[in-house]
Amino acid sequence: MRSIGISTLRRLGNIINEAIDEMEGVYATAEMPLPSLDAPFNPADPAEALLQTTIVEGATLNIMAAASQLSATVASPVVSALHASQAYHISACLRAASEVNVVEVLREAGPAGLHANEIAALSKTDPLLLARILRLLAIHNIFREVKPNVFANNRISSVLDKGKPSKALFENRDNRLTGTSGLAALVECFADHNMKGVAMLADTMLHPKEGELGFNRAYCTTESLWDWLHRPENVYQLQRFDIGFNWSDLPAGSVLVDVGGGIGHISLAIAQKNPGLRVIVQDLEDTIKDSKIYWNENLPSHVESRMVDFQVHDFYTAQPVLNAAVFMLRHIIHDWSDELVVKILRHLRDAAQPTTKLVVIDKILVSAARVPDPGEEAIPGSIRPSAQAPLLPNWGVGKAEVYYHDVSMHCILGGVERTLEQFVEVLAKGGWKLSRCLGDESHCGNSS
């Protein structure tokens, strides 16, 4: 045997064992058991809060990364490649289960579960096919097969619960996602538009057409996703689709412009904690109508005192607000190519005062390779922890979500999840300087 191979296996195993010791220590001190995979997720369980502690979060990342790398090291590479090529089955089956409200039906059935025949009867779908779908998910630890063809929720499946009676979901499909946490809607969207668009990735690379994305080819349209979603026949899809900055340092009366802010739920949360802040929510006309309703329902005092304004605005046109303390772009930049982002940033720069700050809330993509420490030249807050060897320095699959998003952004919108260097470059082209990074996903660029 090659000693280096055994050494790597042992090191990965040791990382897992050490992480388990850390987690068990935290739970033993608290005299609580770790939440069970077999039981539905309960956000009110005090044991859940322990999973958010720094020690347990770090241990969790190490376990996820080491377990994945250990499996990849010992498994047949042929089997691994074949499994990877068929991972789309998980996405498709997860969406199917959510669309026919399996989670809610099983929640009402309780821990004993329900036979596939009874689950399928409510949605008038094929019970044999539904059992096969749920079984595939169960072998990936989503749902539980408690007896042959009898399924129950578990920790993972239960987070997709829309929180409504199953009867109401079946009777009013158009509004089944309204008033929910949004997680089921997000999962369905990822497993629908994103999966179909990403399926065309190789096609658009090998046979490119000017301006055509994977989304365009999948849906046989020349429209952008945003224009397509606003078609009258796509109302349901639009509905489904649809911080680290010290705001208290801003003087009372300072203006926050929530650019492309949707209904303004983030700026509303900021205003709730900083009532002296004036807010301007900017978006397209249909969205602004919804934004007014949302603010009237959730922060009427800000509306009544005229501390919030709503503007129909296209961020590819000149920015009308010239006295802003802060322009905020939350999950906007990753939707667009560098060329289009520069246009957005330039309009904001032209309207900025010398003291205006730009807050960009987005993910930072980190290389899977180890890079030298930049030392004193590093942008404050930009240095991220690195996983210990032999783990991938970015924790690999432990933080895979942003890498999934990156490919989806390309195929669906022509956008990109950017590395720190890419943020610096695109901000500079737009007239801004990245001065510091805050938290896991926030960027604050000062005007230059």
C-alpha positions in Angstrom: 0.0 0.0 0.0 1.1 3.6 -0.6 1.6 5.2 2.8 0.6 8.6 1.5 -2.9 7.2 0.6 -3.4 5.7 4.1 -2.1 8.9 5.6 -4.7 11.0 3.8 -7.5 8.6 4.8 -6.4 8.8 8.4 -6.2 12.5 8.4 -9.6 12.9 6.9 -11.0 10.4 9.4 -9.3 12.3 12.2 -10.8 15.5 11.1 -14.3 13.9 11.2 -13.6 12.4 14.7 -12.3 15.7 16.1 -15.3 17.5 14.7 -17.7 15.0 16.3 -15.9 15.4 19.6 -16.4 19.2 19.4 -20.1 18.8 18.6 -20.7 16.2 21.3 -18.9 18.4 23.8 -21.2 21.4 23.1 -24.3 19.3 23.3 -23.1 17.4 26.4 -22.4 20.7 28.2 -25.9 21.9 27.3 -27.4 18.5 28.3 -29.2 18.2 25.0 -29.2 15.6 22.2 -28.2 16.5 18.6 -31.4 16.9 16.5 -32.3 13.7 14.8 -32.3 13.2 11.1 -35.4 11.1 11.4 -37.5 13.7 13.2 -39.0 16.8 11.5 -37.2 20.0 11.8 -38.3 22.1 14.8 -36.9 25.6 14.8 -38.2 26.2 18.3 -36.1 23.3 19.7 -33.2 24.8 21.8 -30.9 22.2 20.4 -31.3 23.8 17.0 -29.8 27.0 18.3 -26.6 25.2 19.2 -26.1 24.3 15.6 -25.6 28.0 14.9 -22.8 28.4 17.4 -19.3 29.1 16.1 -17.8 25.8 17.3 -20.6 23.6 15.9 -20.8 25.5 12.6 -17.0 25.0 12.2 -17.3 21.3 13.1 -20.2 20.9 10.7 -18.2 22.3 7.8 -15.3 20.0 8.5 -17.5 16.9 8.7 -19.2 17.8 5.4 -16.0 18.5 3.6 -14.0 15.6 5.0 -16.9 13.0 4.5 -17.3 14.1 0.9 -13.5 14.0 0.2 -13.2 10.6 2.0 -16.0 9.1 -0.1 -14.5 10.5 -3.3 -11.1 9.1 -2.4 -12.2 5.5 -1.8 -15.1 5.1 -4.2 -14.8 3.9 -7.7 -14.2 6.9 -10.0 -16.5 5.3 -12.6 -19.3 5.1 -10.0 -18.6 8.6 -8.8 -18.7 10.0 -12.3 -22.0 8.2 -13.1 -23.6 9.4 -9.9 -22.6 13.0 -10.6 -24.0 12.7 -14.2 -27.4 11.7 -12.8 -27.7 14.1 -9.9 -30.4 15.9 -11.8 -32.8 13.1 -10.7 -32.6 14.5 -7.1 -33.6 18.0 -8.2 -36.4 16.7 -10.4 -37.8 14.4 -7.7 -37.6 17.1 -5.0 -39.6 19.5 -7.2 -42.2 16.9 -8.0 -42.7 16.1 -4.3 -43.0 19.7 -3.4 -45.4 20.5 -6.3 -47.8 17.8 -5.1 -47.5 18.9 -1.5 -46.1 15.6 -0.1 -44.5 17.3 2.9 -47.7 18.8 4.1 -49.7 15.6 3.6 -47.0 13.7 5.6 -47.0 16.4 8.3 -50.7 15.8 8.9 -50.1 12.0 8.8 -47.6 12.1 11.7 -44.4 10.1 12.4 -46.0 6.8 11.4 -46.1 8.0 7.8 -48.5 7.3 5.0 -48.7 4.7 2.2 -47.9 6.1 -1.3 -51.4 5.1 -2.4 -52.9 7.5 0.1 -50.4 10.3 -0.6 -51.0 10.1 -4.3 -54.8 10.0 -4.0 -54.9 13.6 -2.8 -53.0 14.9 -5.9 -54.5 12.4 -8.3 -51.1 11.2 -9.3 -49.7 7.7 -10.0 -49.0 6.1 -6.6 -46.3 3.7 -8.0 -44.4 6.6 -9.6 -44.7 8.7 -6.4 -43.3 5.9 -4.3 -40.4 5.6 -6.7 -39.8 9.3 -6.5 -39.9 9.4 -2.7 -37.7 6.3 -2.4 -35.0 7.9 -4.5 -35.2 11.0 -2.2 -35.1 8.8 0.9 -31.9 7.1 -0.1 -30.4 10.6 -0.2 -31.8 11.2 3.3 -34.7 13.4 2.2 -37.9 11.8 3.6 -38.0 8.4 5.3 -39.3 5.1 4.1 -40.6 3.7 7.4 -42.1 0.5 5.8 -42.2 -0.6 2.2 -44.1 2.2 0.3 -44.9 4.0 3.5 -43.1 7.4 3.8 -42.7 10.0 6.5 -41.1 13.4 6.8 -37.6 13.8 8.3 -35.4 16.7 9.2 -34.6 17.7 5.6 -37.9 17.2 3.9 -39.8 19.0 6.7 -38.1 22.3 6.0 -40.0 22.5 2.8 -43.3 22.6 4.7 -45.4 25.5 3.4 -47.2 25.8 6.7 -50.7 25.4 5.3 -53.3 22.6 5.5 -52.8 20.3 2.5 -56.5 20.7 1.7 -56.0 24.5 1.2 -52.9 23.8 -1.0 -54.8 21.5 -3.3 -57.9 23.7 -3.5 -56.0 26.9 -4.4 -52.9 26.0 -6.3 -52.4 29.5 -7.7 -51.8 30.8 -4.1 -50.2 27.7 -2.6 -46.9 29.6 -2.1 -48.3 32.9 -0.9 -47.6 33.6 2.7 -45.0 30.8 3.1 -41.4 31.1 4.3 -40.4 31.0 0.6 -38.0 28.0 0.9 -40.3 25.6 -1.0 -40.8 28.3 -3.7 -37.0 28.7 -4.0 -36.4 24.9 -4.2 -39.1 24.6 -6.9 -37.6 27.5 -8.8 -34.1 26.0 -8.6 -35.3 22.6 -9.7 -37.4 24.1 -12.6 -36.0 27.1 -14.4 -32.4 26.7 -13.2 -32.2 23.0 -13.9 -33.6 23.4 -17.4 -31.4 26.3 -18.2 -28.3 24.6 -16.9 -29.1 21.5 -18.9 -28.3 23.6 -22.0 -24.9 24.7 -20.7 -22.8 22.4 -23.0 -25.1 23.2 -26.0 -24.6 27.0 -25.6 -20.9 26.5 -25.2 -20.4 24.3 -28.3 -23.0 26.0 -30.5 -23.1 29.6 -29.2 -25.5 32.2 -30.6 -25.1 35.9 -29.8 -27.1 36.8 -26.6 -28.4 33.3 -26.1 -28.3 31.7 -22.7 -29.2 28.3 -21.5 -32.5 29.7 -20.3 -33.3 31.0 -23.8 -32.6 27.7 -25.5 -34.5 25.7 -22.9 -37.6 27.8 -23.1 -37.3 28.7 -26.9 -37.5 32.4 -26.2 -35.3 35.4 -27.0 -36.7 37.3 -23.9 -34.7 37.7 -20.7 -35.9 35.7 -17.7 -37.3 38.9 -16.2 -39.4 39.7 -19.3 -40.5 36.1 -19.6 -41.6 36.0 -16.0 -43.7 39.1 -16.5 -45.8 37.5 -19.2 -49.5 37.2 -18.1 -49.3 33.4 -18.4 -46.3 33.2 -16.1 -47.8 34.9 -13.0 -47.4 31.7 -11.0 -43.7 31.4 -11.9 -43.1 35.1 -11.1 -44.8 34.6 -7.7 -42.6 31.6 -7.0 -39.5 33.4 -8.1 -40.4 36.1 -6.3 -26.1 42.5 6.8 -23.2 43.5 8.0 -23.3 47.3 7.6 -23.5 49.5 10.7 -26.7 51.5 9.8 -26.8 53.1 13.2 -23.7 55.1 12.3 -25.7 57.1 9.8 -27.2 60.4 11.0 -30.9 60.7 11.4 -32.6 61.7 8.1 -29.9 59.9 6.0 -31.3 58.5 2.8 -30.9 54.8 1.9 -31.8 53.9 -1.7 -32.7 50.3 -2.1 -31.9 49.9 -5.8 -33.8 47.0 -7.4 -35.1 46.3 -3.9 -38.1 44.2 -4.7 -40.8 44.8 -2.1 -38.1 46.3 0.1 -38.2 43.6 2.9 -34.5 44.1 3.7 -34.6 47.9 3.8 -37.8 47.6 5.9 -35.9 45.5 8.4 -33.1 48.1 8.5 -35.7 50.9 9.0 -37.3 49.0 11.9 -34.0 49.1 13.7 -33.1 52.6 12.5 -36.3 54.6 12.5 -34.5 57.8 11.7 -33.4 56.5 8.3 -35.2 57.7 5.2 -35.8 54.8 2.7 -36.4 54.9 -1.1 -37.4 51.6 -2.6 -36.8 51.4 -6.4 -38.0 48.7 -8.7 -40.2 48.1 -11.7 -43.8 49.2 -11.7 -45.5 45.9 -10.8 -43.1 45.3 -7.9 -43.4 48.8 -6.5 -47.2 48.3 -6.2 -46.5 45.2 -4.1 -43.9 47.1 -2.1 -46.4 49.8 -1.1 -48.8 47.1 0.2 -45.9 45.4 2.1 -44.7 48.5 3.8 -48.2 49.6 4.8 -48.8 46.2 6.4 -45.5 45.8 8.1 -44.2 49.3 8.9 -47.1 51.8 8.5 -45.5 54.4 10.7 -42.7 54.9 8.2 -45.3 55.3 5.4 -47.4 57.7 7.4 -44.4 59.8 8.4 -43.3 59.8 4.8 -40.0 58.3 5.8 -40.3 55.9 2.9 -40.8 56.6 -0.8 -41.4 54.3 -3.7 -40.0 54.9 -7.1 -40.5 53.1 -10.4 -36.9 53.0 -11.7 -34.9 51.1 -14.2 -31.3 50.9 -12.9 -30.0 51.1 -16.5 -31.1 54.7 -16.6 -29.8 57.7 -14.7 -30.2 57.5 -10.9 -32.7 60.2 -9.8 -31.7 60.4 -6.2 -28.8 62.7 -5.7 -28.6 63.0 -1.9 -28.2 59.4 -0.9 -26.1 58.4 2.1 -26.2 54.8 0.9 -27.0 53.0 -2.3 -27.8 49.3 -1.6 -27.6 46.5 -4.2 -28.8 43.3 -2.6 -28.3 40.2 -4.8 -28.4 42.5 -7.9 -24.8 42.4 -9.2 -24.7 38.6 -9.6 -27.6 38.7 -12.0 -25.6 40.6 -14.7 -22.5 40.4 -16.8 -19.6 42.7 -16.1 -20.6 45.0 -18.9 -24.1 45.5 -17.6 -23.0 45.8 -14.0 -20.6 48.6 -14.9 -23.6 50.5 -16.4 -25.6 50.1 -13.2 -22.6 51.2 -11.1 -21.8 54.2 -13.3 -25.3 55.6 -12.9 -25.0 55.3 -9.2 -21.5 56.8 -9.2 -22.8 59.8 -11.3 -25.5 60.5 -8.7 -23.2 59.9 -5.6 -21.9 62.6 -3.2 -18.3 62.4 -2.0 -19.6 60.8 1.2 -22.0 58.3 -0.5 -21.4 54.7 0.2 -22.3 51.7 -1.9 -23.4 48.5 -0.1 -23.3 45.4 -2.2 -24.8 42.3 -0.6 -23.6 39.2 -2.5 -21.6 36.1 -2.1 -17.8 35.9 -2.6 -16.6 33.0 -4.7 -13.4 31.4 -3.2 -10.9 29.3 -5.1 -10.6 25.6 -4.5 -6.8 26.1 -4.5 -4.7 27.4 -1.7 -3.4 30.9 -2.3 -0.7 32.9 -0.5 -1.7 35.2 2.3 -1.8 38.8 0.9 -0.7 40.1 4.3 -1.0 43.9 4.9 -2.2 44.5 1.3 -5.4 42.6 2.0 -8.7 44.6 1.9 -10.0 44.7 5.5 -12.4 41.8 6.2 -11.5 40.0 3.0 -9.4 37.2 4.4 -11.6 34.2 5.0 -10.8 31.2 7.2 -9.2 28.3 5.3 -9.9 24.6 5.9 -7.1 22.5 7.2 -5.3 20.1 4.9 -6.0 17.7 3.3 -9.5 19.4 3.0 -10.1 21.7 0.1 -9.3 25.2 1.5 -12.9 26.4 0.7 -14.5 23.3 2.4 -15.6 21.9 -0.9 -19.2 20.6 -0.9 -19.6 22.1 2.6 -20.0 25.4 0.8 -21.2 24.2 -2.6 -24.3 26.3 -2.8 -22.6 29.5 -4.1 -20.9 27.4 -6.8 -24.2 26.0 -7.9 -25.5 29.5 -8.1 -22.6 30.6 -10.2 -23.3 28.2 -13.0 -27.1 28.9 -12.7 -26.5 32.6 -12.9 -24.6 32.1 -16.2 -27.2 29.8 -17.8 -30.3 31.7 -16.6 -29.3 35.4 -16.6 -25.8 35.7 -18.1 -24.6 36.7 -14.6 -21.8 35.5 -12.4 -21.0 34.9 -8.7 -17.7 36.8 -8.4 -14.4 36.2 -6.6 -12.9 39.1 -4.5 -10.6 40.0 -7.4 -13.6 40.2 -9.8 -15.5 42.4 -7.4 -12.6 44.8 -7.1 -12.3 44.9 -10.9 -15.9 45.5 -11.8 -16.4 48.0 -9.0 -13.4 50.0 -10.2 -14.7 50.0 -13.8 -18.0 51.4 -12.3 -16.2 54.2 -10.5 -16.2 52.6 -7.0 -13.5 51.3 -4.7 -13.9 48.2 -2.5 -12.9 49.4 0.9 -13.9 46.5 3.2 -15.8 43.3 3.4 -18.3 42.5 6.2 -19.6 39.1 7.2 -19.8 36.2 4.8 -21.4 38.0 1.9 -21.4 41.8 2.3 -19.3 44.3 0.5 -19.1 48.0 1.2 -17.5 50.1 -1.6 -16.7 53.7 -0.8 -17.0 56.2 -3.7 -13.6 57.0 -5.1 
